[in-house]
Amino acid sequence: MTHPVPGTAAPSLDLPLTIQAKFELSAQTPDRFTMLVFYRGSHCPLCKKQLEELGSRLDEFTERGISPFAISMDDEERAMKVDAEWDTGNLPLAYDMSEEKAREWGLYISTAREGSEEPAVFSEPGIALIRPDGNIYMMQHQSVPFARPSFDAILKGIDFVIEEDYPPRGTKA
C-alpha cells in the first residue's frame, strides 16, 4: 500500500454530491485548505458523530479559510440516507468513491462483517488537507473506526500552521 506524500500533488477526485452537484478537487479554490474527511459510510455510528460535529462547526473552519468535504464509498442510496438522517448541516457530502480511488489516497479498505449493515467493501477513515495549489499538506489514515483526531486538535494545528507558516511534514518519501 502506498500513501500520498505531503508536498506532492493530491490524487484527483471527481465525485457526485448529495445536493445534485459535483465535487471536483481540482476546481476547489479555498483561501488556505480543502479538508477532505473520508468516512466509512452510513453504517458507522462513529462517522455519524464525527460528521455531525463537523457540520455544527463549519464556521470555525471556514473562518480560517478551510473548505471541508465529507467523502465515502457509499452508493447514492446510502449517501442520501446520510444526507436525510444525519444532522450534518451544510457539510457537503460526496459519495461513490471507488476502491481504486480510495487506495490512491492511501485509505485502508475493509470488507463487511457477516450479519452487519456494512457494504461489501468500504474505506476506513482519514483526513487530508490540500493546499489551493493542489498539493497535499497533511494526510491522516486510520485502519479502525476509532482513534480519530479531534476537531479541536485539528483547529489548533491549523492555527499553528497559519501563525507560524509551518511547512508540510513527512515529505521524505
N, C-alpha and C positions, 0 to 999 in steps of 0.2 A: 504494500500500500504506500502510495506517495501522498504527501501533503503539500499544498501550495506554500510557497516560501514568501514571508513578508518582504516587501520591497520589489516584488515582481508583479507582473500583470495578473490580475484576477481571472479565473476561468469565466467564460461567457455565461450569462444566464438570460433566458428569454422565456418567460412563463406567464400563463394566464393569472389574473387576479379575480377574486370573488366578486368584484364590483364591475364585471364585464369589461375590463380593460386589460392591458398587457403590462407586465413588468419587464423592462429591459435594463440590465445593469449598465450597459454601455451608454444609455441615454440619461442616466442619473446625473444631476448637477448640484450636489449638496454643497453647502459652504465649507464643511470640514470632512464629513464621512457619510457614506451609506452604510448602515448597520444591517447586516443580514442575520436574522435569528432563525436558524434551522431547527425545526421541531419535529418530533416523532410522528405526530398525526392526531386525528380526532379521538383515538383510543386512549390517549395518555393524560391522566389527571394532573401530572406534574407540568406538562406542557400547557394545559388549560390555566393553571395557576400562574405560570410564567408569562404567558401572553396576556392574560387579564391584568397582571401587574404592569407590564409594559404599556398596554393600552391606556391604563389610568395615569401613566407618567410620560406620555408622549411629549408634553410641553417641556419637560426637563431636558429631553434630548433635542428637540427642535430649537430650543433657545440656544443650544450650543452648536448649532449648525449640523446636526446629525439627522439623517433621514432613515428611520427604521422600517424594515420589512420583515414579515414572518414568512417562512418558506417550508413546504413539506412535500413529500412524495405522494400525499393523498390524492386520490382522483377527485373529479369535480363534485361528485355527490358527497363525499366525506368532507371536502373543504367547505361546501355550502352548509353542512351541518355545523362546523366550527363557526362560520360566519353568523349563523342564525342563533346558536345556542350558547356561545361563549361571549362574555362581555369584554370584547377587545377594543371597544371604542372605534376610533378611526385608524387603527393599525391596519395597513394594507396586508392582505393575506394572499400569497402566491402559492400555487399548487401544481401538481403534475410534473414535479421534478423527476427525471428518470434516474434509475440506479446508476447508470453510467455517469451522469452529471454529478450526482452525489459523491461518487468515487473521485471525480476530478477535483472536488472541493475537499477531499480527504476525510469525508464523513464515514464513520463506521456504519456498517449495514447489518441489520438483524432480520431474522425470519420470525413468522408468527409462532407463538407458543400454542400448542394444541388446546382447543377449547376457549381461546381468548378472542377478543374483538379486534385483535391486531390484523392489519392487512398482511398478505403473504410475505411481502418484503417492504422494509421501511428504513429510513436513516435514523441514526441516533442524533442527539442534539449537538449543536455547535453555534458559535457566534463569530462573525467576521466584521471587521471594519475596513472599508475600502475608501481610499482617498479619491478626490474628484478626478485625478488623472487615470483612475482605473487600477492603480496598484494596491496590493494588499498592505494594510498597515498591521493588522492583528488577526490571528486565527486562534480559535479555541475549539477543541473537539472533545467529545465525551463518549465513552463506549457503553455507558449505562444511563438510565433516565435521571438519576440523582447526581448530586455534587456539581451543580451548575454554578457559575459565578453570579453573585447578586448584582442587581442593577445599581445598588448603592456603590459597590466596588467599581463597577464599570464607569459610572458617572465620575467618581473620584479620580479614576485613572485618566479619563478623558480630560478632566480639568487640569491634571498634572501635565498631560501631553500638550495641551493648548498653552498653558502658562510657561512651560519650560522648552517649548519647541522640541520635545523629546522624539528622537528618531525611532523607526521601527526596530525591533529586536528580533533575534532568531533568523537573521538574514544570511547566515553562513550555511549554505545547503550541504 
